Amino acid sequence: MLKRWLRHLPAILGVVLLIGAIYVVQKEFRSLKIEDIARALEGIPREALAISFGWTLLSYGILTFYDRLGTYYAGRPVSYGKVAFASFCAYSLAHNLGFAAVSGAAVRYRLYAHWGLTPLQIAKVVAFCSLTFGLGGMVLGGIVLFVEPEAVPFFGQHLPTWVMYAIGLLLWAIVAAYITLSRMTPHLRLFGHEIELPGWRMAIVQVMLATVDVAVTAAIVHALLPEAQGMNYIRFLGVYVASYTAGLAANIPGGIGVFDTAMLLGLSPYMDPPQIVGAIVVFRLYYYIIPLFLAGGLFAGNEILLRGRSLLKAPPGRRGVAVARWSEPDFVVAAVTGAVGICGALLLGLGVLQHRPDFSWIDPDFGEVASQAGEFAPSLIGAALMVCAIALSQRVTLAWGLTIGLLLLAAAFTVVQGQPVWIPGLLVLAALLIAPFRSAFYRHARLLTGKLDASVVVPLLTLIGCVLALVANEKHVRWLADNSWWEVVLSPELSNSLRATVALAVLLALLALWRLLRPGRVGYLRWGAEARLRYASLGTDPPARADGIIWGEAERAGIPFRRVGRVMLGLGDPAGADSDRVSAIWRLRDLARQEGLTPAIWRAERGLLKVYADLGLAALPLGPDGMPLGDAEDEEGPHATHYLVCRAERDLSTLLPLLPQLDHPEQAAAE
């Protein structure tokens, strides 16, 4: 029970921080008006916009050296042009989706594997890049805590100065210890894992690079803010570092809501809230949204170039399968999740862009109906898209279809409302980009797989009831015709009962939607006579011993597996139809996660190694005796025909004693 709660702790922390952020905004900034924010955006000087954009370019340029140093640390230097491409794609995705180490890793595994790095070397690059940012934050955090301790939002006003000094000293001590250990020892054992340290010279360069990076990123926002008495760069840096750290801790895509609220709280003593929000909006455009779409286009183009030759060589009947396999990398799912999240945020914020439109030019009857939707319907669709983005990250099929429908519906609303052409255009473009990747979403939703019991019926009835509650009251309809739902909730001019009713109805509706969209449990066929017969029908000899078989989405390919300690070991590559083999691998990964295990594959062949690499698994070549030869760089590795695919640094010791038995099925059967 405790382990299950700990597994959900990051998500719980994110929800708590987001709720706290909403409460702070509602309590402290209830006088914040959309019109004031729009005027603040218009009031940002062009020179400030140009300077901020320049800092953005410099920031992403500095990030490329993270990867450059990381490849040296991994022992396999890659040209600067390649690492710059990998770095830009990885960080653009990580900044928008949160979980930076995870989302950035998917891109790096995909690209660096193509450039010849082994999974173990790629893991070193990922770990190096993840650690580097933290070192820079610690250095600058220590400076702020010593020079301007009161600048840290909330804590600076409530903790004694000596406590802030002590925290700053601790941060510097951690950085100093890291450099010292890098000078004294090449390896460090931590929590049972051996960590290879860089040399002390590289460690110093790493710390300096990260410090400059954080300072430059903060300058992007600082350049957009008006001059304010009592606000210097160091004081602003304290607010920024604390806000960015809170956003990372929340594990919410882009730290949205948490980062913004912390910035408002920290800067409001020095300037008006609309000016702060205006700067944050431009910062998110420069640092998050534009890079995400650029990186997505570049990465997609790279995938087309890599796979175009094999696509052209494929027989006409197989080209659909080749196209579908573009969706295998986690990057595609992550990019789709980010794009949908951005579209949801755009719809939530439509009230900032334009006032309530006039529908009378269409038809009086239709105009009356459409006016009832006003800004409320698009804002509700935006919130629903946020929920769909979470379900998309879980690869839920129903979320894929519902997302496309909601995007097209929102595009129709924005056209009718007379919004700028680029808004419906962006929504339609997002729908068109998502549509070809149906094969990436193979998990069935609880609504379609679960029994018709309380877990399905109650959320469905709740969703219907909330919609009826919102439109049943004439007062609700009048206010919702003029405002988005969150404007109603935050408006100080409305009664508490009305605001509470709308907030509760929307919250319950979103929770119900998630309960219906969340993925159902992954099932498997227990090992027995039926399982043996079905597996043999795929044209492969069944293993002597297994715990069960996990099938692909179409149930045309399957993998027998065994549970070995904390590992779920697939016994060979999936057997069956090529079009269903990849989904069988991903479903094995999902089943392993569902049971708190890690996936691994014994006797994998070379053809699917890239798919296993997308799961973050290392491929260790097997010798004639069925035992691993060692690192995949072993000189015999390139000539190996079979591999053990696993998390080598954690699971190899568990699997090694079992491998001789697997290579002698008659011995396993005798047991």
C-alpha positions in Angstrom: 0.0 0.0 0.0 2.8 2.4 0.9 4.7 1.7 -2.3 1.5 2.4 -4.3 1.0 5.8 -2.6 4.7 6.7 -3.1 4.3 5.9 -6.8 1.5 8.4 -7.0 3.2 11.0 -4.8 4.5 13.3 -7.7 1.0 13.4 -9.2 -0.6 14.2 -5.7 2.0 16.9 -5.1 1.2 18.4 -8.5 -2.5 18.5 -7.8 -1.9 20.0 -4.3 0.3 22.8 -5.7 -2.1 23.6 -8.5 -5.0 23.8 -6.1 -2.9 26.1 -3.8 -2.0 28.2 -6.8 -5.7 28.7 -7.8 -6.5 29.6 -4.2 -3.7 32.2 -4.0 -4.8 33.8 -7.3 -8.4 33.9 -6.2 -7.6 35.3 -2.8 -4.8 37.7 -3.6 -5.5 38.8 -7.1 -9.3 38.7 -7.4 -9.2 42.3 -8.8 -7.1 41.1 -11.8 -9.0 41.9 -15.0 -8.6 40.6 -18.5 -8.7 44.0 -20.0 -5.8 45.1 -17.9 -3.7 42.1 -19.0 -4.5 42.9 -22.6 -3.3 46.5 -22.2 -0.2 45.3 -20.4 0.7 43.1 -23.3 0.2 45.9 -25.8 2.4 48.1 -23.6 5.5 46.0 -23.7 8.0 47.9 -25.8 9.3 46.4 -29.0 12.9 46.8 -27.8 12.0 44.7 -24.8 10.5 42.0 -27.0 13.6 41.9 -29.2 15.9 41.7 -26.2 13.9 39.0 -24.6 13.9 37.0 -27.9 17.6 37.4 -28.0 18.0 36.0 -24.5 15.8 33.0 -25.6 18.1 32.2 -28.5 21.1 32.4 -26.2 19.5 30.2 -23.6 18.7 27.4 -26.1 22.3 27.8 -27.4 23.7 27.3 -24.0 21.6 24.2 -23.5 23.2 22.6 -26.5 26.5 22.5 -24.6 24.8 20.3 -21.9 24.5 17.5 -24.5 28.0 18.3 -25.9 29.6 17.8 -22.6 27.3 14.8 -21.9 28.6 12.9 -24.9 32.2 13.5 -23.8 31.2 12.2 -20.3 29.6 9.1 -21.9 32.9 8.4 -23.8 31.4 8.9 -27.3 31.7 12.5 -28.5 29.1 13.5 -31.2 29.5 16.5 -33.5 28.1 19.8 -32.4 25.5 19.9 -35.1 24.0 16.7 -34.1 24.0 17.4 -30.3 22.5 20.8 -31.0 19.6 19.2 -32.9 19.1 16.6 -30.1 19.3 19.2 -27.4 16.8 21.5 -29.0 14.2 18.8 -29.6 14.7 17.2 -26.1 14.5 20.5 -24.1 11.6 21.9 -26.1 9.6 18.8 -25.3 10.8 18.6 -21.6 10.0 22.3 -20.9 6.4 21.9 -22.1 5.6 18.5 -20.6 7.4 18.5 -17.3 9.1 15.3 -16.1 12.1 16.7 -17.9 14.3 13.7 -17.4 11.7 11.3 -18.8 10.4 13.3 -21.7 13.8 14.5 -22.8 15.2 11.0 -22.6 12.8 9.6 -25.2 14.1 12.0 -27.8 17.7 11.5 -26.9 17.4 7.7 -27.0 15.8 8.0 -30.5 18.5 10.3 -32.0 21.7 9.1 -30.2 20.9 5.5 -30.9 20.8 6.3 -34.6 24.2 8.0 -34.3 25.8 4.9 -32.8 25.6 5.4 -29.0 24.7 2.4 -26.9 21.7 2.6 -24.5 24.1 2.7 -21.6 26.0 5.7 -23.1 22.7 7.5 -23.9 21.6 6.9 -20.2 24.8 8.7 -19.1 24.1 11.7 -21.4 20.5 11.9 -20.0 21.8 11.7 -16.4 24.5 14.3 -17.1 22.0 16.8 -18.6 19.5 16.3 -15.8 22.1 16.9 -13.1 23.6 20.0 -14.8 20.6 22.2 -14.5 20.3 21.4 -10.8 23.8 22.5 -10.1 23.2 25.9 -11.7 20.1 26.4 -9.7 21.9 25.6 -6.5 24.7 28.1 -7.2 22.3 31.0 -8.0 20.0 30.0 -5.2 22.8 30.2 -2.7 23.7 33.7 -4.1 20.1 34.9 -3.7 19.8 33.5 -0.2 22.9 35.3 1.0 22.4 38.6 -0.9 18.6 39.0 -1.1 17.0 36.3 1.2 13.7 38.2 1.6 13.2 38.0 -2.2 12.2 34.3 -2.1 8.4 34.2 -2.3 6.6 33.3 1.0 9.7 31.8 2.7 11.7 35.1 2.6 9.0 36.8 4.8 8.4 33.9 7.2 11.7 32.3 7.9 14.5 33.9 10.0 17.5 35.3 8.0 19.9 32.8 9.6 17.8 29.9 8.3 18.0 31.3 4.7 21.7 31.7 5.1 22.0 28.0 6.3 20.0 26.8 3.3 22.2 28.8 0.9 25.3 27.4 2.5 23.9 23.9 2.2 23.3 24.4 -1.5 26.9 25.6 -2.1 28.2 22.7 0.0 26.4 20.2 -2.3 28.0 21.8 -5.4 31.4 21.9 -3.7 31.1 18.3 -2.6 30.3 17.3 -6.2 33.4 19.0 -7.6 35.5 17.6 -4.8 34.3 14.0 -5.3 34.9 14.4 -9.0 38.5 15.2 -8.2 39.0 12.4 -5.7 37.2 9.4 -7.1 36.0 8.2 -10.5 33.0 6.4 -9.0 30.4 7.0 -6.3 28.0 4.3 -4.9 24.6 5.8 -4.0 21.5 3.9 -3.0 23.1 0.6 -4.2 24.0 2.1 -7.7 27.5 2.9 -8.9 27.6 6.3 -10.5 30.5 7.4 -12.7 31.7 10.9 -12.0 33.2 13.3 -14.5 36.7 14.7 -14.0 37.0 17.7 -11.8 37.7 20.0 -14.8 34.5 18.9 -16.5 32.6 19.2 -13.2 33.7 22.9 -12.9 32.7 23.6 -16.5 29.4 21.9 -15.9 28.6 24.1 -12.9 29.6 27.3 -14.7 27.6 26.4 -17.8 24.5 25.6 -15.7 24.8 28.8 -13.7 25.0 31.0 -16.8 22.1 29.1 -18.3 19.7 29.7 -15.4 20.8 33.4 -15.2 20.1 33.9 -19.0 16.7 32.1 -18.8 15.7 34.4 -16.0 16.8 37.4 -18.1 14.1 36.4 -20.7 11.4 37.4 -18.3 13.3 40.2 -16.6 13.7 42.0 -20.0 9.9 42.1 -20.4 9.1 43.6 -17.0 8.9 47.4 -16.5 11.4 49.1 -14.2 10.3 49.1 -10.6 11.7 50.7 -7.5 13.4 48.2 -5.2 13.6 45.5 -7.9 17.1 44.6 -9.0 18.2 41.6 -11.0 19.4 39.6 -8.0 16.1 40.1 -6.3 14.2 39.1 -9.4 16.5 36.1 -9.8 15.4 34.9 -6.3 11.7 35.1 -7.4 12.4 33.3 -10.7 14.5 30.4 -9.3 11.9 29.8 -6.5 9.0 29.9 -9.0 10.7 27.6 -11.5 11.6 25.1 -8.8 8.0 25.1 -7.7 6.8 24.5 -11.2 9.2 21.5 -11.6 8.1 20.1 -8.2 4.5 20.2 -9.3 5.2 17.8 -12.2 2.6 19.7 -14.3 3.2 20.3 -18.0 5.2 23.5 -18.2 4.6 24.1 -14.4 1.5 25.9 -15.7 -0.4 27.6 -12.9 2.2 27.0 -10.2 5.1 28.8 -11.8 2.8 31.7 -12.8 1.3 32.1 -9.4 4.6 32.0 -7.6 5.9 34.8 -10.0 2.8 36.9 -9.3 3.2 36.4 -5.5 6.9 37.3 -5.6 6.7 40.3 -7.9 3.4 41.9 -6.9 5.0 44.1 -4.2 7.0 45.9 -7.0 4.7 46.2 -9.9 1.1 45.7 -11.0 -0.2 42.1 -11.5 -1.3 42.7 -15.2 2.3 43.7 -16.1 3.6 40.5 -14.5 1.0 38.3 -16.3 1.8 40.0 -19.6 5.5 39.2 -19.2 4.8 35.6 -18.3 2.5 35.2 -21.4 5.3 36.4 -23.7 7.9 34.3 -21.9 5.8 31.2 -22.4 5.4 32.0 -26.1 9.1 32.5 -26.6 10.5 29.7 -24.3 7.8 27.1 -24.6 5.3 27.3 -27.4 7.3 28.4 -30.4 10.2 26.0 -29.6 7.8 23.1 -29.2 6.3 23.5 -32.6 9.7 24.1 -34.2 11.2 21.0 -32.6 8.2 18.9 -33.4 8.5 19.8 -37.1 12.2 19.2 -37.1 11.9 15.9 -35.4 9.1 14.8 -37.7 11.2 15.8 -40.7 14.1 13.8 -39.3 11.9 10.7 -38.9 10.7 11.0 -42.5 14.2 11.2 -43.8 15.3 8.3 -41.7 12.4 6.1 -42.7 11.7 7.4 -46.1 14.0 4.9 -47.8 12.5 1.9 -46.1 9.0 3.3 -46.8 9.7 3.5 -50.5 11.2 0.0 -50.6 8.2 -1.5 -48.7 5.6 -3.3 -50.9 2.4 -1.3 -51.5 0.5 -3.5 -49.1 3.0 -2.9 -46.3 3.4 0.9 -46.6 0.6 1.6 -44.1 2.5 -0.5 -41.5 5.7 1.4 -42.2 3.9 4.7 -41.7 2.3 3.5 -38.5 5.7 2.7 -37.1 6.7 6.3 -37.1 4.5 6.5 -34.0 6.4 4.0 -32.0 8.8 6.4 -30.2 7.6 8.0 -27.0 8.3 11.3 -28.6 5.2 11.2 -30.8 2.9 10.5 -27.9 4.7 13.2 -25.8 4.5 15.7 -28.6 0.8 15.1 -29.2 0.3 15.5 -25.4 2.1 18.8 -25.4 0.3 20.1 -28.5 -3.2 19.2 -27.1 -2.2 20.8 -23.8 -1.2 24.0 -25.5 -4.5 24.0 -27.5 -6.4 23.5 -24.2 -4.6 26.4 -22.6 -5.3 28.6 -25.7 -9.1 27.9 -25.4 -9.0 28.5 -21.7 -7.5 31.9 -22.3 -9.6 33.1 -25.2 -11.2 35.7 -23.0 -7.8 37.5 -22.9 -7.7 37.7 -26.6 -11.2 39.0 -27.5 -14.4 40.0 -25.9 -17.8 38.3 -26.3 -18.5 38.1 -30.1 -21.6 39.1 -31.9 -23.4 36.1 -33.6 -26.3 38.1 -35.2 -24.6 38.1 -38.6 -25.3 34.4 -39.1 -28.9 33.8 -38.2 -31.0 35.3 -35.4 -32.1 31.9 -34.1 -28.7 30.4 -34.3 -27.1 33.5 -32.9 -29.3 33.2 -29.8 -28.2 29.6 -29.2 -24.6 30.4 -30.0 -24.5 33.4 -27.7 -25.5 31.1 -24.8 -22.3 29.3 -25.3 -20.3 32.5 -25.5 -16.8 32.1 -24.0 -18.0 29.3 -21.7 -18.1 26.5 -24.2 -14.6 27.0 -25.6 -13.2 27.4 -22.1 -14.9 24.1 -21.1 -13.6 22.4 -24.2 -10.1 23.7 -23.2 -10.4 22.1 -19.8 -11.6 18.8 -21.3 -8.6 18.9 -23.7 -6.3 19.1 -20.6 -7.9 15.9 -19.3 -7.6 14.3 -22.8 -3.9 15.2 -22.8 -3.4 13.2 -19.7 -5.2 10.3 -21.2 -3.2 10.6 -24.4 0.0 10.3 -22.4 -1.4 7.0 -21.2 -2.0 6.0 -24.9 -5.8 5.6 -24.6 -7.6 5.0 -27.9 -10.8 6.8 -26.9 -8.8 9.9 -25.9 -7.3 10.0 -29.4 -10.8 10.1 -31.1 -12.3 12.4 -28.5 -9.4 14.8 -28.8 -9.8 15.2 -32.6 -13.5 15.7 -32.2 -13.0 18.4 -29.5 -10.4 20.2 -31.5 -12.6 20.4 -34.6 -15.6 21.4 -32.4 -13.5 24.2 -30.8 -12.3 25.3 -34.3 -15.9 25.6 -35.4 -16.8 27.7 -32.3 -13.9 30.0 -32.8 -14.8 30.5 -36.5 -18.4 31.4 -35.5 -17.1 33.7 -32.8 -15.1 35.6 -35.3 -11.8 34.9 -33.6 -8.5 35.6 -35.6 -8.0 33.1 -38.4 -4.9 31.6 -36.8 -6.8 30.3 -33.8 -9.1 27.9 -35.6 -6.3 27.2 -38.1 -4.0 26.1 -35.2 -6.8 23.9 -33.8 -7.4 22.2 -37.1 -3.7 21.8 -37.7 -3.4 20.0 -34.3 -6.2 17.7 -35.2 -4.6 16.9 -38.6 -1.2 16.2 -37.0 -2.8 13.8 -34.4 -5.0 11.9 -36.8 -2.3 9.8 -38.6 -1.0 8.4 -35.3 -3.9 6.2 -34.3 -1.6 3.2 -33.9 0.3 4.9 -31.1 -2.8 4.8 -28.9 -3.8 1.2 -28.2 -5.0 1.1 -24.6 -8.8 0.8 -24.2 -10.5 3.3 -21.9 -12.2 2.1 -18.7 -15.5 3.2 -20.2 -15.2 0.6 -23.0 -13.5 -2.3 -21.2 -14.9 -2.1 -17.7 -18.1 -3.8 -16.6 -21.2 -1.7 -16.4 -20.8 -1.1 -12.6 -20.6 1.8 -10.3 -17.1 2.8 -11.4 -18.5 3.4 -14.9 -22.1 4.4 -14.3 -21.4 7.0 -11.5 -18.9 9.1 -13.4 -21.1 9.0 -16.5 -24.2 10.2 -14.5 -22.1 12.8 -12.7 -20.9 14.2 -16.1 -24.4 14.5 -17.4 -25.7 15.9 -14.1 -23.0 18.6 -14.0 -23.8 19.7 -17.5 -27.5 20.0 -16.7 -26.8 21.9 -13.4 -24.8 24.5 -15.3 -27.6 25.3 -17.8 -30.6 24.8 -15.6 -30.4 28.1 -13.8 -31.2 31.3 -15.8 -28.6 33.3 -13.8 -25.9 30.7 -14.6 -26.8 30.9 -18.3 -26.6 34.7 -18.4 -23.2 34.9 -16.7 -21.8 31.9 -18.7 -22.9 33.6 -21.9 -20.5 36.5 -21.2 -17.6 34.7 -19.4 -15.5 31.6 -19.4 -16.1 29.3 -16.5 -12.9 30.2 -14.7 -13.7 33.9 -15.0 -17.0 33.2 -13.2 -15.2 31.2 -10.5 -12.6 34.0 -9.9 -14.9 37.0 -10.3 -15.3 39.0 -7.1 -18.5 40.6 -8.4 -20.6 37.4 -8.2 -22.1 35.7 -5.2 -20.1 33.0 -3.4 -22.9 30.4 -4.0 -22.9 31.0 -7.8 -19.1 30.8 -8.0 -19.0 27.7 -5.8 -21.7 26.0 -7.9 -19.9 26.6 -11.2 -16.5 25.5 -9.7 -17.9 22.3 -8.2 -19.8 21.4 -11.4 -16.8 21.9 -13.6 -14.5 20.1 -11.3 -16.9 17.1 -10.9 -17.3 17.0 -14.7 -13.6 16.9 -15.4 -13.1 14.2 -12.7 -15.9 12.2 -14.2 -14.4 12.6 -17.7 -11.0 11.3 -16.4 -12.7 8.4 -14.7 -14.2 7.4 -18.0 -11.1 8.0 -20.1 -8.5 6.5 -17.9 -7.0 3.3 -19.3 -8.5 -0.1 -18.3 -6.3 -2.7 -16.7 -4.0 -4.6 -19.0 -5.0 -8.2 -19.1 -3.1 -11.4 -20.1 -3.8 -15.1 -20.7 -2.5 -17.3 -18.0 -0.2 -20.1 -19.1 -1.9 -23.4 -19.7 -3.1 -25.6 -22.5 -5.1 -22.9 -24.2 -2.2 -20.4 -24.0 0.2 -23.0 -25.5 -2.2 -23.8 -28.3 -2.8 -20.1 -29.2 0.9 -19.3 -29.1 1.8 -22.3 -31.2 -0.7 -21.1 -33.8 1.5 -18.1 -34.3 4.1 -20.4 -35.9 6.5 -20.5 -32.9 7.4 -23.2 -30.4 5.9 -22.4 -27.0 8.4 -22.1 -24.1 8.7 -24.9 -21.6 7.6 -22.6 -18.7 5.9 -19.3 -18.5 3.4 -17.4 -16.3 1.3 -16.0 -19.1 1.0 -14.4 -22.5 0.5 -10.7 -23.2 -1.2 -10.0 -26.6 -1.0 -7.0 -28.9 -3.9 -4.6 -29.5 -5.3 -6.8 -32.3 -4.4 -10.0 -30.5 -2.4 -11.1 -33.6 1.0 -11.1 -31.8 2.0 -12.2 -28.3 4.9 -12.5 -25.9 5.0 -15.2 -23.2 6.6 -13.9 -20.0 7.8 -14.9 -16.6 8.0 -12.9 -13.4 11.5 -13.0 -12.0 11.8 -11.0 -8.8 11.1 -7.4 -9.7 11.4 -8.1 -13.4 8.7 -9.1 -15.9 10.8 -11.1 -18.5 9.5 -11.5 -22.0 10.6 -14.8 -23.5 11.8 -13.7 -26.9 10.5 -11.1 -29.4 6.7 -11.0 -30.0 5.6 -13.8 -32.3 2.8 -13.2 -34.8 1.8 -10.5 -37.3 4.3 -7.7 -37.8 1.6 -5.0 -37.6 0.8 -6.1 -34.0 4.3 -6.9 -32.6 5.1 -3.4 -31.4 1.8 -2.9 -29.5 2.5 -6.3 -27.8 5.9 -4.9 -26.5 4.2 -1.7 -25.2 1.5 -3.7 -23.5 4.1 -5.8 -21.8 5.6 -2.6 -20.5 2.2 -1.4 -19.3 1.5 -4.7 -17.6 4.9 -4.6 -15.9 4.2 -1.0 -14.6 0.7 -2.1 -13.5 2.3 -4.8 -11.3 5.2 -2.6 -10.1 7.8 -4.5 -12.1 10.3 -3.5 -14.8 10.1 -5.1 -18.3 12.9 -7.1 -19.9 13.2 -9.4 -23.0 15.4 -12.5 -23.3 16.8 -13.5 -26.7 15.6 -10.4 -28.5 16.7 -10.1 -32.1 18.2 -7.1 -33.8 15.1 -6.0 -35.7 13.2 -4.6 -32.7 16.1 -3.2 -30.7 15.1 0.4 -31.5 11.7 -0.2 -30.1 13.2 -1.6 -26.9 15.5 1.5 -26.8 12.4 3.7 -26.9 11.4 2.0 -23.6 14.8 3.0 -22.1 16.2 -0.6 -22.1 19.8 -1.5 -22.8 20.5 -4.3 -25.3 23.3 -6.7 -24.1 24.6 -9.1 -26.8 24.4 -12.8 -25.8 27.2 -15.2 -26.5 26.9 -18.9 -27.7 26.3 -19.9 -24.1 23.3 -17.6 -23.8 25.1 -15.3 -21.3 25.7 -11.6 -21.9 29.0 -10.6 -23.4 29.1 -7.4 -21.4 28.6 -3.8 -22.7 27.0 -3.6 -26.1 30.2 -2.0 -27.4 32.0 -5.3 -27.0 33.8 -6.2 -30.2 31.7 -9.3 -30.6 28.5 -7.3 -29.9 27.8 -6.1 -33.5 27.9 -9.7 -34.7 25.6 -11.1 -32.1 22.2 -12.4 -33.2 20.4 -12.4 -29.8 20.3 -9.9 -27.0 19.2 -9.6 -23.4 17.2 -6.3 -23.2 16.8 -4.9 -19.7 17.8 -2.1 -17.4 21.3 -3.3 -17.1 22.3 -1.2 -14.1 19.4 -2.5 -12.0 18.0 -5.8 -13.2 21.0 -7.7 -14.6 22.0 -9.2 -11.3 18.4 -10.6 -10.9 18.4 -12.2 -14.4 21.8 -13.7 -14.6 21.2 -16.8 -12.4 18.1 -17.6 -14.5 19.6 -17.4 -18.0 21.3 -20.9 -18.0 17.9 -22.5 -17.2 16.2 -20.6 -20.1 18.7 -21.9 -22.6 18.0 -25.5 -21.5 14.2 -25.9 -21.6 14.3 -29.6 -20.8 16.0 -28.7 -17.5 13.3 -26.1 -16.7 10.6 -28.5 -17.6 12.1 -31.1 -15.2 11.9 -28.5 -12.4 
